[in-house]
Amino acid sequence: MTFSTCDLCDVHADELQIAAPVFRDFGGRRAFCGEIVTLTCPEDNGLVRVAVTEPGRGKVMVIDGGGSVRRALMGDMLAAKAVANGWEGVVIHGAVRDVGALAVLDIGVRALAICPRVGARLSAGSRGDTLQFAGAIFTPGHYLYCDADGLIVARRKF
């Protein structure tokens, strides 16, 4: 799917939320979009480990790590599993690691920062909640569009 967040904003401004530009680009795919799937897991990537093994074609995983950059919620191994299962992208309100490897994987990865320390593996957290961070609301079943010009959220697919 080809899209431009700028063009979507020009045509559908009243229907969109624009996230604050706080995310850095770490993935090999510079633009991605899809249906939102949410996880809440501060400093713990146990739920992420499960989610990346599930079919993700047409979906974007949005992870609320509470903004913590003390532990990485995704690295090369989890991202490779996400690629293998067709995920379009991942947005992490937290940190990632293995950034050299992430940069060559065919998946969009946006996160706040880098941290070499892996997340805990307790599977603490929840799935399917409506999340709010970076000035946007991420609701499961809504759509996320992300490219070099920004990250936007819409109730419907364009």
DSSP file (Angstrom, degrees, kcal/mol; ACC not computed):
  #  RESIDUE AA STRUCTURE BP1 BP2  ACC     N-H-->O    O-->H-N    N-H-->O    O-->H-N    TCO  KAPPA ALPHA  PHI   PSI    X-CA   Y-CA   Z-CA
    1    1 A M              0   0    0      0, 0.0     2,-0.5     0, 0.0    32,-0.0   0.000 360.0 360.0 360.0 129.0    0.0    0.0    0.0
    2    2 A T        +     0   0    0      2,-0.0     2,-0.3    30,-0.0    30,-0.0  -0.867 360.0 147.2-102.1 133.4    1.4    3.4   -1.0
    3    3 A F        -     0   0    0     -2,-0.5     2,-0.4     4,-0.0     3,-0.1  -0.967  35.8-143.4-154.4 165.6    0.4    6.4    1.1
    4    4 A S     >  -     0   0    0     -2,-0.3     4,-2.6     1,-0.1     5,-0.2  -0.988  11.4-148.3-134.7 125.9    1.7    9.7    2.3
    5    5 A T  H  > S+     0   0    0     -2,-0.4     4,-2.3     1,-0.2     5,-0.2   0.867 102.9  55.5 -62.0 -33.0    0.9   11.0    5.8
    6    6 A C  H  > S+     0   0    0      2,-0.2     4,-2.1     1,-0.2    -1,-0.2   0.944 109.3  45.3 -62.0 -47.5    1.0   14.5    4.4
    7    7 A D  H  > S+     0   0    0      1,-0.2     4,-2.0     2,-0.2     5,-0.3   0.901 111.7  52.3 -63.7 -40.8   -1.6   13.7    1.7
    8    8 A L  H  X S+     0   0    0     -4,-2.6     4,-3.1     1,-0.2    -1,-0.2   0.908 110.3  48.9 -62.0 -40.6   -3.8   11.9    4.3
    9    9 A C  H  X S+     0   0    0     -4,-2.3     4,-0.8     1,-0.2    -1,-0.2   0.880 109.5  52.8 -65.3 -37.5   -3.7   15.0    6.5
   10   10 A D  H  < S+     0   0    0     -4,-2.1    -1,-0.2    -5,-0.2    -2,-0.2   0.886 121.7  29.7 -63.9 -38.6   -4.5   17.2    3.5
   11   11 A V  H  < S+     0   0    0     -4,-2.0    -2,-0.2     1,-0.1    -1,-0.2   0.820 133.5  27.3 -92.8 -34.6   -7.6   15.2    2.6
   12   12 A H  H >< S+     0   0    0     -4,-3.1     3,-2.3    -5,-0.3     4,-0.5  -0.052  70.1 138.0-122.8  31.8   -8.8   13.7    6.0
   13   13 A A  G >< S+     0   0    0     -4,-0.8     3,-1.1     1,-0.3    -1,-0.1   0.822  72.5  55.5 -50.3 -40.6   -7.6   16.3    8.6
   14   14 A D  G 3  S+     0   0    0      1,-0.2    -1,-0.3    -3,-0.2    -2,-0.1   0.676 109.0  48.4 -69.4 -16.6  -10.8   16.1   10.6
   15   15 A E  G <  S+     0   0    0     -3,-2.3   140,-0.6    -6,-0.1     2,-0.3   0.433 100.0  82.8-102.1  -0.7  -10.5   12.4   11.0
   16   16 A L  E <   -A  154   0A   0     -3,-1.1     2,-0.4    -4,-0.5   138,-0.2  -0.735  55.5-153.3-114.7 153.3   -6.9   12.1   12.1
   17   17 A Q  E     -A  153   0A   0    136,-2.1   136,-2.3    -2,-0.3     2,-0.6  -0.966  18.1-148.6-112.8 138.3   -4.8   12.3   15.2
   18   18 A I  E     -A  152   0A   0     -2,-0.4   134,-0.2   134,-0.2     2,-0.1  -0.940  13.0-137.1-110.9 120.9   -1.1   13.3   14.7
   19   19 A A        -     0   0    0    132,-2.6   132,-0.4    -2,-0.6   116,-0.2  -0.451  30.2 -98.9 -73.7 146.5    1.3   11.8   17.2
   20   20 A A        -     0   0    0    114,-3.5     2,-2.5     1,-0.1     3,-0.4  -0.333  40.4-106.4 -60.1 146.6    4.0   14.1   18.6
   21   21 A P  S    S+     0   0    0      0, 0.0    -1,-0.1     0, 0.0   113,-0.0  -0.370  82.3 119.4 -79.5  66.1    7.3   13.6   16.8
   22   22 A V        +     0   0    0     -2,-2.5     2,-0.3   112,-0.1    -2,-0.1   0.506  46.3  94.9-105.0  -8.4    9.0   11.7   19.7
   23   23 A F        -     0   0    0     -3,-0.4     2,-0.3   111,-0.1    89,-0.2  -0.670  59.5-147.6 -95.2 140.1    9.8    8.5   17.9
   24   24 A R  E     -B  111   0A   0     87,-3.7    87,-1.8    -2,-0.3     2,-0.6  -0.741  22.7-116.6 -98.9 152.6   13.0    7.5   16.2
   25   25 A D  E     +B  110   0A   0     -2,-0.3    85,-0.2    85,-0.2     5,-0.1  -0.792  44.6 153.6 -93.6 120.6   13.1    5.2   13.2
   26   26 A F        +     0   0    0     83,-3.3    84,-0.2    -2,-0.6    -1,-0.1   0.555  43.0  89.6-120.9 -15.1   14.9    2.0   13.7
   27   27 A G  S    S-     0   0    0     82,-1.2    76,-0.2     2,-0.2    81,-0.2  -0.307  76.3-121.1 -88.4 168.8   13.4   -0.5   11.2
   28   28 A G  S    S+     0   0    0     77,-1.4     2,-0.7    74,-0.8    80,-0.2   0.684  97.9  74.2 -78.8 -20.0   14.3   -1.4    7.7
   29   29 A R        -     0   0    0     78,-1.7    80,-0.3    76,-0.3    -2,-0.2  -0.867  64.0-167.9 -97.3 117.1   10.8   -0.4    6.4
   30   30 A R  S    S+     0   0    0     -2,-0.7     2,-0.4     1,-0.1    -1,-0.1   0.772  73.0  35.7 -79.1 -26.9   10.6    3.4    6.4
   31   31 A A        +     0   0    0    116,-0.1     2,-0.3   117,-0.1   116,-0.2  -0.986  69.1 156.3-128.7 138.9    6.8    3.6    5.9
   32   32 A F  E     +C  146   0A   0    114,-2.4   114,-2.5    -2,-0.4     2,-0.3  -0.989  11.3 179.3-156.0 158.0    4.2    1.2    7.2
   33   33 A C  E     +C  145   0A   0     -2,-0.3     2,-0.3   112,-0.2   112,-0.2  -0.984  16.7 123.9-155.9 160.1    0.5    1.1    8.1
   34   34 A G  E     -C  144   0A   0    110,-1.9   110,-2.6    -2,-0.3    25,-0.3  -0.952  57.9 -45.3 166.3 177.7   -2.1   -1.3    9.4
   35   35 A E  E     -Cd 143  59A   0     23,-2.9    25,-3.0    -2,-0.3     2,-0.3  -0.485  63.8-111.5 -70.3 136.5   -4.7   -2.1   12.0
   36   36 A I  E     - d   0  60A   0    106,-3.3   105,-2.1   103,-0.3     2,-0.4  -0.539  32.1-178.5 -78.9 131.5   -3.7   -1.3   15.5
   37   37 A V  E     - d   0  61A   0     23,-2.3    25,-3.2    -2,-0.3     2,-0.3  -0.999  20.5-149.0-121.7 128.7   -3.0   -4.2   18.0
   38   38 A T  E     + d   0  62A   0     -2,-0.4    90,-2.2    23,-0.2     2,-0.3  -0.791  20.1 177.4-112.5 146.5   -2.1   -2.9   21.5
   39   39 A L  E     -Ed 127  63A   0     23,-2.2    25,-2.9    -2,-0.3     2,-0.5  -0.990  13.7-157.7-134.8 143.3    0.1   -4.2   24.4
   40   40 A T  E     +Ed 126  64A   0     86,-2.9    86,-2.0    -2,-0.3    25,-0.2  -0.986  33.4 142.1-119.6 118.6    0.9   -2.6   27.7
   41   41 A C    >   -     0   0    0     23,-2.0     3,-1.5    -2,-0.5     2,-0.2  -0.427  33.6-155.8-159.4  74.4    4.1   -3.9   29.2
   42   42 A P  T 3  S-     0   0    0      0, 0.0    24,-0.1     0, 0.0    23,-0.1  -0.370  81.9 -20.0 -59.7 121.1    6.4   -1.5   31.0
   43   43 A E  T 3  S+     0   0    0     22,-0.3    77,-2.6    28,-0.2     2,-0.4   0.618 119.5  99.3  58.1  17.5   10.0   -2.9   31.1
   44   44 A D  B <   -k  120   0B   0     -3,-1.5     3,-0.3    75,-0.3     4,-0.2  -0.977  46.4-176.7-136.6 119.7    8.7   -6.4   30.3
   45   45 A N     >  +     0   0    0     75,-2.3     4,-2.2    -2,-0.4    76,-0.2   0.209  53.9 108.1-103.5  17.7    8.7   -8.0   26.9
   46   46 A G  H  > S+     0   0    0     74,-0.4     4,-1.1     1,-0.2    -1,-0.2   0.907  83.3  45.5 -59.2 -44.0    6.9  -11.2   27.7
   47   47 A L  H  > S+     0   0    0     77,-0.4     4,-2.5    -3,-0.3    -1,-0.2   0.835 110.1  55.2 -69.3 -31.9    3.7  -10.3   26.0
   48   48 A V  H  > S+     0   0    0      1,-0.2     4,-2.4     2,-0.2    -2,-0.2   0.907 102.0  57.8 -64.7 -41.5    5.7   -9.0   23.0
   49   49 A R  H  < S+     0   0    0     -4,-2.2     4,-0.3     1,-0.2    -1,-0.2   0.852 111.7  41.8 -56.9 -37.0    7.3  -12.4   22.7
   50   50 A V  H >< S+     0   0    0     -4,-1.1     3,-1.4    -5,-0.1     4,-0.4   0.933 112.4  52.9 -74.8 -48.4    3.9  -14.0   22.3
   51   51 A A  H >< S+     0   0    0     -4,-2.5     3,-1.7     1,-0.3    -2,-0.2   0.857 101.1  59.2 -60.0 -39.0    2.4  -11.4   20.0
   52   52 A V  T 3< S+     0   0    0     -4,-2.4    -1,-0.3     1,-0.3    33,-0.2   0.688  99.9  58.8 -67.7 -15.4    5.3  -11.6   17.4
   53   53 A T  T <  S+     0   0    0     -3,-1.4    -1,-0.3    -4,-0.3    -2,-0.2   0.544  93.2  85.5 -87.2  -7.4    4.5  -15.3   16.9
   54   54 A E  S <  S-     0   0    0     -3,-1.7    33,-0.1    -4,-0.4    31,-0.1  -0.576  98.2 -83.4 -92.5 155.9    0.9  -14.5   15.8
   55   55 A P        +     0   0    0      0, 0.0    31,-0.2     0, 0.0    -1,-0.1  -0.361  48.6 172.4 -58.5 131.0   -0.2  -13.6   12.3
   56   56 A G    >   +     0   0    0     29,-3.1     3,-2.5    26,-0.2    32,-0.7   0.276  17.8 143.7-126.9  10.3    0.4   -9.9   11.8
   57   57 A R  B 3  S+L   87   0C   0     28,-0.5    30,-0.2     1,-0.3     3,-0.1  -0.326  82.6   8.8 -57.6 126.7   -0.3   -9.2    8.1
   58   58 A G  T 3  S+     0   0    0     28,-0.5   -23,-2.9     1,-0.3     2,-0.3   0.601 112.4 110.0  79.8  12.1   -2.0   -5.9    7.8
   59   59 A K  E <   -d   35   0A   0     -3,-2.5    29,-2.3    27,-0.3    30,-0.9  -0.895  52.4-155.7-125.9 151.9   -1.4   -5.1   11.5
   60   60 A V  E     -df  36  89A   0    -25,-3.0   -23,-2.3    -2,-0.3     2,-0.5  -0.993  18.5-138.4-123.0 127.2    0.8   -2.7   13.5
   61   61 A M  E     -df  37  90A   0     28,-2.3    30,-2.8    -2,-0.4     2,-0.6  -0.747  15.2-164.5 -85.9 124.7    1.7   -3.5   17.1
   62   62 A V  E     -df  38  91A   0    -25,-3.2   -23,-2.2    -2,-0.5     2,-0.5  -0.956   8.2-168.0-112.9 119.1    1.6   -0.5   19.4
   63   63 A I  E     -df  39  92A   0     28,-3.2    30,-3.2    -2,-0.6     2,-0.9  -0.923  13.6-155.2-115.7 122.2    3.4   -1.1   22.7
   64   64 A D  E     +df  40  93A   0    -25,-2.9   -23,-2.0    -2,-0.5    30,-0.1  -0.833  18.9 169.7 -96.2 103.1    3.1    1.1   25.7
   65   65 A G    >   -     0   0    0     -2,-0.9     3,-1.5    28,-0.8   -22,-0.3   0.134  59.8-105.8 -94.3  17.8    6.2    0.6   27.7
   66   66 A G  T 3   -     0   0    0      1,-0.3    28,-0.2   -24,-0.1     3,-0.1   0.613  62.6 -74.3  69.8  11.6    5.3    3.6   29.9
   67   67 A G  T 3  S+     0   0    0     26,-2.5    -1,-0.3     1,-0.3    27,-0.2   0.540  89.6 152.3  78.2   5.4    8.0    5.7   28.2
   68   68 A S    <   -     0   0    0     -3,-1.5    27,-0.6    25,-0.4    -1,-0.3  -0.490  28.8-177.4 -72.5 136.2   10.7    3.8   30.1
   69   69 A V        +     0   0    0     -2,-0.2    -1,-0.1    25,-0.2     3,-0.1   0.041  62.1  95.0-117.1  22.7   14.1    3.6   28.4
   70   70 A R  S    S+     0   0    0      1,-0.2     2,-0.3    45,-0.1    47,-0.1   0.652  92.6  25.7 -87.1 -17.2   15.7    1.4   31.1
   71   71 A R  S    S-     0   0    0     -3,-0.1    24,-0.7    45,-0.1     2,-0.3  -0.995  82.1-118.6-145.6 142.7   14.9   -1.9   29.3
   72   72 A A  E     -gh  95 118A   0     45,-3.7    47,-1.5    -2,-0.3    24,-0.3  -0.653  14.2-165.5 -83.2 135.0   14.4   -2.7   25.6
   73   73 A L  E    S+     0   0A   0     22,-2.8     2,-0.3    -2,-0.3    23,-0.2   0.588  76.0  27.5 -93.5 -13.2   11.1   -4.2   24.7
   74   74 A M  E     +g   96   0A   0     21,-0.6    23,-2.0     4,-0.0    -1,-0.2  -0.992  61.7 163.9-149.4 141.9   12.2   -5.4   21.3
   75   75 A G     >  -     0   0    0     -2,-0.3     4,-2.3    21,-0.2     5,-0.2  -0.654  57.6 -67.8-136.0-164.5   15.5   -6.5   19.7
   76   76 A D  H  > S+     0   0    0     -2,-0.2     4,-2.4     1,-0.2     5,-0.2   0.860 125.3  51.6 -63.3 -38.7   16.6   -8.4   16.6
   77   77 A M  H  > S+     0   0    0      2,-0.2     4,-1.7     1,-0.2    -1,-0.2   0.927 113.9  42.1 -68.8 -44.1   15.2  -11.8   17.6
   78   78 A L  H  > S+     0   0    0      2,-0.2     4,-2.1     1,-0.2    -1,-0.2   0.900 115.1  51.1 -68.4 -39.1   11.7  -10.6   18.4
   79   79 A A  H  X S+     0   0    0     -4,-2.3     4,-2.4     1,-0.2    -2,-0.2   0.897 107.6  53.2 -64.2 -39.4   11.7   -8.3   15.3
   80   80 A A  H  X S+     0   0    0     -4,-2.4     4,-2.4     1,-0.2    -1,-0.2   0.883 108.8  49.7 -63.5 -37.9   12.8  -11.2   13.1
   81   81 A K  H  X S+     0   0    0     -4,-1.7     4,-1.4     2,-0.2    -1,-0.2   0.897 109.4  51.9 -65.7 -39.6    9.8  -13.3   14.4
   82   82 A A  H  <>S+     0   0    0     -4,-2.1     5,-2.3     2,-0.2    -2,-0.2   0.910 110.2  48.6 -62.3 -41.9    7.5  -10.4   13.7
   83   83 A V  H ><5S+     0   0    0     -4,-2.4     3,-1.9     1,-0.2    -2,-0.2   0.938 108.7  53.4 -61.4 -47.3    8.8  -10.2   10.1
   84   84 A A  H 3<5S+     0   0    0     -4,-2.4    -1,-0.2     1,-0.3    -2,-0.2   0.777 110.9  47.6 -59.8 -27.4    8.4  -14.0    9.7
   85   85 A N  T 3<5S-     0   0    0     -4,-1.4   -29,-3.1   -33,-0.2   -28,-0.5   0.244 119.6-107.5-103.0  12.4    4.7  -13.6   10.8
   86   86 A G  T < 5 +     0   0    0     -3,-1.9   -28,-0.5     1,-0.2   -27,-0.3   0.561  54.7 165.4  84.4  10.3    3.9  -10.7    8.5
   87   87 A W  B   < -L   57   0C   0     -5,-2.3    -1,-0.2   -35,-0.2   -30,-0.2  -0.363  28.5-151.3 -61.6 139.3    3.7   -7.7   11.0
   88   88 A E        -     0   0    0    -29,-2.3    20,-1.9   -32,-0.7     2,-0.3   0.860  64.3 -31.8 -79.4 -38.5    3.8   -4.4    9.1
   89   89 A G  E     -fi  60 108A   0    -30,-0.9   -28,-2.3    18,-0.2     2,-0.4  -0.990  46.6-130.8-171.3 171.7    5.4   -2.4   12.0
   90   90 A V  E     -fi  61 109A   0     18,-2.3    20,-2.5    -2,-0.3     2,-0.5  -0.999   9.4-164.3-138.8 133.7    5.8   -1.8   15.7
   91   91 A V  E     -fi  62 110A   0    -30,-2.8   -28,-3.2    -2,-0.4     2,-0.5  -0.989  14.7-167.3-118.9 123.9    5.6    1.5   17.6
   92   92 A I  E     -fi  63 111A   0     18,-3.1     2,-1.9    -2,-0.5    20,-0.7  -0.945  23.9-156.3-121.9 119.3    7.1    1.3   21.1
   93   93 A H  E    S+f   64   0A   0    -30,-3.2   -26,-2.5    -2,-0.5   -28,-0.8  -0.531  87.3  35.2 -85.1  68.0    6.6    3.9   23.8
   94   94 A G  E    S-     0   0A   0     -2,-1.9    18,-2.2   -27,-0.2    19,-1.1  -0.889 101.0 -45.7 174.8-152.4    9.9    2.7   25.2
   95   95 A A  E     -gi  72 113A   0    -24,-0.7   -22,-2.8   -27,-0.6   -21,-0.6  -0.676  32.4-163.1-113.5 161.5   13.2    1.4   24.0
   96   96 A V  E     -gi  74 114A   0     17,-1.9    19,-2.5   -24,-0.3     2,-0.3  -0.798   8.0-158.3-126.3 171.9   14.7   -1.1   21.5
   97   97 A R        +     0   0    0    -23,-2.0     5,-0.1    -2,-0.3    20,-0.0  -0.860  65.0  52.3-141.9 178.8   18.1   -2.8   21.2
   98   98 A D    >>  +     0   0    0     -2,-0.3     4,-2.2   -23,-0.2     3,-0.6   0.912  61.6 170.7  58.2  45.0   20.2   -4.5   18.4
   99   99 A V  H 3>  +     0   0    0      1,-0.3     4,-1.7     2,-0.2    -1,-0.1   0.772  67.1  59.4 -65.3 -28.4   19.6   -1.4   16.2
  100  100 A G  H 34 S+     0   0    0      2,-0.2     4,-0.3     1,-0.2    -1,-0.3   0.920 111.2  41.6 -63.3 -42.7   22.1   -2.5   13.5
  101  101 A A  H X4 S+     0   0    0     -3,-0.6     3,-1.3     1,-0.2     4,-0.5   0.880 111.0  56.0 -72.0 -38.9   20.1   -5.6   12.9
  102  102 A L  H >< S+     0   0    0     -4,-2.2     3,-1.3     1,-0.2   -74,-0.8   0.871  97.8  65.0 -59.7 -35.9   16.7   -3.9   13.2
  103  103 A A  T 3< S+     0   0    0     -4,-1.7    -1,-0.2     1,-0.3    -2,-0.2   0.678 105.4  42.6 -64.5 -18.7   17.8   -1.5   10.4
  104  104 A V  T <  S+     0   0    0     -3,-1.3     2,-0.3    -4,-0.3    -1,-0.3   0.425  90.9 101.5-109.2   0.2   18.0   -4.3    7.8
  105  105 A L  S <  S-     0   0    0     -3,-1.3     2,-2.2    -4,-0.5   -77,-1.4  -0.638  80.4-117.5 -85.7 144.3   14.8   -6.1    8.7
  106  106 A D  S    S+     0   0    0     -2,-0.3     2,-0.3   -78,-0.2    -1,-0.1  -0.448  82.1  91.9 -82.1  69.3   11.7   -5.6    6.6
  107  107 A I  S    S-     0   0    0     -2,-2.2   -78,-1.7    -5,-0.3   -79,-0.7  -0.973  77.1-113.9-155.7 145.6    9.5   -4.1    9.3
  108  108 A G  E     - i   0  89A   0    -20,-1.9   -18,-2.3    -2,-0.3     2,-0.4  -0.703  34.6-178.3 -81.3 132.8    8.8   -0.6   10.5
  109  109 A V  E     + i   0  90A   0     -2,-0.4   -83,-3.3   -80,-0.3   -82,-1.2  -0.964   6.7 174.1-135.9 118.4   10.1    0.0   14.0
  110  110 A R  E     +Bi  25  91A   0    -20,-2.5   -18,-3.1    -2,-0.4     2,-0.3  -0.983  13.6 152.7-121.6 135.5    9.6    3.3   15.8
  111  111 A A  E     -Bi  24  92A   0    -87,-1.8   -87,-3.7    -2,-0.4   -16,-0.2  -0.937  50.2-112.3-151.6 170.6   10.6    3.8   19.4
  112  112 A L  E    S-     0   0A   0    -18,-2.2     2,-0.3   -20,-0.7   -17,-0.2   0.870  84.3 -28.3 -76.2 -38.2   11.8    6.5   21.8
  113  113 A A  E     - i   0  95A   0    -19,-1.1   -17,-1.9   -89,-0.1     2,-0.4  -0.894  61.7 -88.7-163.1-176.1   15.3    5.3   22.4
  114  114 A I  E     + i   0  96A   0     -2,-0.3   -17,-0.2   -19,-0.2   -19,-0.0  -0.912  32.6 170.7-114.4 140.0   18.0    2.6   22.5
  115  115 A C        -     0   0    0    -19,-2.5   -43,-0.1    -2,-0.4   -45,-0.1  -0.943  26.1-150.8-147.1 128.9   18.9    0.5   25.6
  116  116 A P  S    S+     0   0    0      0, 0.0     2,-0.4     0, 0.0   -19,-0.1   0.670  72.5  94.9 -73.8 -14.6   21.2   -2.5   25.5
  117  117 A R  S    S-     0   0    0    -47,-0.1   -45,-3.7   -21,-0.1     2,-0.1  -0.643  76.1-127.8 -83.4 129.3   19.4   -4.2   28.5
  118  118 A V  B     -h   72   0A   0     -2,-0.4   -45,-0.1   -47,-0.2     3,-0.1  -0.341  26.8-103.3 -72.4 153.2   16.7   -6.7   27.6
  119  119 A G        -     0   0    0    -47,-1.5   -75,-0.3   -48,-0.1    -1,-0.1  -0.319  42.6 -92.1 -70.4 158.4   13.2   -6.4   29.1
  120  120 A A  B     -k   44   0B   0    -77,-2.6   -75,-2.3     1,-0.1   -74,-0.4  -0.247  29.0-139.4 -62.8 161.1   12.1   -8.7   31.9
  121  121 A R        +     0   0    0    -77,-0.2    -1,-0.1   -76,-0.2   -77,-0.1  -0.297  66.9 111.9-122.5  48.6   10.3  -11.8   30.7
  122  122 A L  S    S-     0   0    0      2,-0.1    -1,-0.1     0, 0.0     3,-0.1   0.538  78.0-126.5 -96.6  -9.4    7.5  -12.1   33.3
  123  123 A S        +     0   0    0      1,-0.2     2,-0.2    -3,-0.2    -2,-0.1   0.806  50.7 163.2  61.8  32.6    4.6  -11.4   30.8
  124  124 A A        +     0   0    0    -82,-0.1   -77,-0.4   -83,-0.1     2,-0.3  -0.545  34.3  48.4 -76.0 146.9    3.4   -8.6   33.0
  125  125 A G  S    S-     0   0    0     -2,-0.2     2,-0.3   -84,-0.1   -84,-0.2  -0.848  77.5 -87.3 125.4-160.2    1.0   -6.2   31.4
  126  126 A S  E     -E   40   0A   0    -86,-2.0   -86,-2.9    -2,-0.3     2,-0.4  -0.935  20.2-136.3-149.5 168.8   -2.2   -6.4   29.3
  127  127 A R  E    S+E   39   0A   0     -2,-0.3   -88,-0.2   -88,-0.2    -2,-0.0  -0.974  76.0  25.1-132.6 143.8   -3.4   -6.7   25.8
  128  128 A G  S    S+     0   0    0    -90,-2.2     2,-0.2    -2,-0.4   -89,-0.1   0.608  78.3 139.3  85.0  12.2   -6.1   -4.9   23.9
  129  129 A D        -     0   0    0    -91,-0.1     2,-0.5    -3,-0.1    -1,-0.3  -0.552  60.9-108.6 -84.9 153.7   -6.4   -1.8   25.9
  130  130 A T        -     0   0    0     -2,-0.2     2,-0.3     9,-0.1     9,-0.2  -0.726  43.1-155.1 -76.7 128.7   -6.8    1.7   24.4
  131  131 A L  E     -M  138   0D   0      7,-2.6     7,-3.1    -2,-0.5     2,-0.4  -0.757  13.3-162.6-110.1 152.7   -3.5    3.5   24.9
  132  132 A Q  E     +M  137   0D   0     -2,-0.3     2,-0.3     5,-0.2     5,-0.2  -0.950  32.2 118.7-139.4 119.3   -2.6    7.1   25.1
  133  133 A F  E >   +M  136   0D   0      3,-1.7     3,-1.9    -2,-0.4  -113,-0.1  -0.957  59.7  36.1-164.6 165.3    0.8    8.6   24.6
  134  134 A A  T 3  S-     0   0    0     -2,-0.3  -114,-3.5     1,-0.3     3,-0.1   0.775 128.2 -64.7  54.6  29.2    2.6   11.1   22.3
  135  135 A G  T 3  S+     0   0    0      1,-0.2     2,-0.3  -116,-0.2    -1,-0.3   0.650 115.9  98.4  74.1  14.8   -0.6   13.1   22.2
  136  136 A A  E <   -M  133   0D   0     -3,-1.9    -3,-1.7  -119,-0.1     2,-0.5  -0.914  67.0-130.9-132.8 159.2   -2.5   10.4   20.4
  137  137 A I  E     -M  132   0D   0     -2,-0.3     2,-0.7    -5,-0.2    -5,-0.2  -0.953  16.9-157.8-111.6 127.0   -5.0    7.7   21.3
  138  138 A F  E     -M  131   0D   0     -7,-3.1    -7,-2.6    -2,-0.5     6,-0.0  -0.902  13.7-176.1-110.2 106.3   -4.3    4.2   20.0
  139  139 A T    >   -     0   0    0     -2,-0.7     3,-2.4    -9,-0.2  -103,-0.3  -0.879  32.6-109.0-106.8 129.3   -7.4    2.1   19.9
  140  140 A P  T 3  S+     0   0    0      0, 0.0  -103,-0.2     0, 0.0     3,-0.1  -0.290 107.1  26.3 -53.8 135.9   -7.4   -1.6   18.8
  141  141 A G  T 3  S+     0   0    0   -105,-2.1  -104,-0.1     1,-0.4     2,-0.1   0.180  99.1 105.5  92.4 -17.1   -9.0   -1.9   15.4
  142  142 A H  S <  S-     0   0    0     -3,-2.4  -106,-3.3  -106,-0.1    -1,-0.4  -0.255  73.1-105.7 -80.9-178.5   -8.2    1.7   14.4
  143  143 A Y  E     -CJ  35 154A   0     11,-3.4    11,-2.9  -108,-0.2     2,-0.4  -0.901  21.5-157.6-121.8 142.3   -5.4    2.3   11.8
  144  144 A L  E     -CJ  34 153A   0   -110,-2.6  -110,-1.9    -2,-0.4     2,-0.4  -0.944   5.9-170.7-116.2 135.6   -1.9    3.7   12.1
  145  145 A Y  E     +CJ  33 152A   0      7,-2.6     7,-3.0    -2,-0.4     2,-0.4  -0.995  10.4 176.2-125.2 130.7    0.0    5.3    9.2
  146  146 A C  E     +CJ  32 151A   0   -114,-2.5  -114,-2.4    -2,-0.4     2,-0.2  -0.992  11.2 140.3-141.3 130.0    3.7    6.1    9.6
  147  147 A D  E >   - J   0 150A   0      3,-2.4     3,-1.4    -2,-0.4  -116,-0.1  -0.798  68.5 -67.3-147.1-167.9    6.2    7.5    7.2
  148  148 A A  T 3  S+     0   0    0      1,-0.3     3,-0.1    -2,-0.2  -117,-0.1   0.719 128.6  54.4 -62.5 -20.8    9.1    9.9    7.2
  149  149 A D  T 3  S-     0   0    0      1,-0.3     2,-0.3     0, 0.0    -1,-0.3   0.576 119.5 -68.8 -92.7 -10.3    6.7   12.8    7.7
  150  150 A G  E <   - J   0 147A   0     -3,-1.4    -3,-2.4     2,-0.0     2,-0.5  -0.914  43.6 -78.8 152.4-177.4    5.0   11.5   10.8
  151  151 A L  E     + J   0 146A   0   -132,-0.4  -132,-2.6    -2,-0.3     2,-0.3  -0.988  41.8 178.9-124.6 124.7    2.7    9.1   12.6
  152  152 A I  E     -AJ  18 145A   0     -7,-3.0    -7,-2.6    -2,-0.5     2,-0.4  -0.908  16.3-147.8-128.7 155.9   -1.0    9.4   12.4
  153  153 A V  E     -AJ  17 144A   0   -136,-2.3  -136,-2.1    -2,-0.3     2,-0.3  -0.971  15.9-179.1-125.4 137.6   -4.0    7.5   13.7
  154  154 A A  E     -AJ  16 143A   0    -11,-2.9   -11,-3.4    -2,-0.4  -138,-0.1  -0.958  33.9-131.9-134.2 151.7   -7.4    7.1   12.0
  155  155 A R  S    S+     0   0    0   -140,-0.6     2,-0.3    -2,-0.3    -1,-0.1   0.763  92.8  32.9 -70.7 -24.5  -10.6    5.3   13.0
  156  156 A R  S    S-     0   0    0   -141,-0.2     2,-0.3   -13,-0.1   -13,-0.2  -0.822  88.6 -97.3-132.1 167.6  -10.8    3.7    9.5
  157  157 A K              0   0    0     -2,-0.3    -2,-0.0     1,-0.1  -122,-0.0  -0.674 360.0 360.0 -84.5 137.1   -8.6    2.4    6.7
  158  158 A F              0   0    0     -2,-0.3    -1,-0.1    -4,-0.0    -2,-0.0   0.376 360.0 360.0-105.0 360.0   -7.9    4.8    3.8
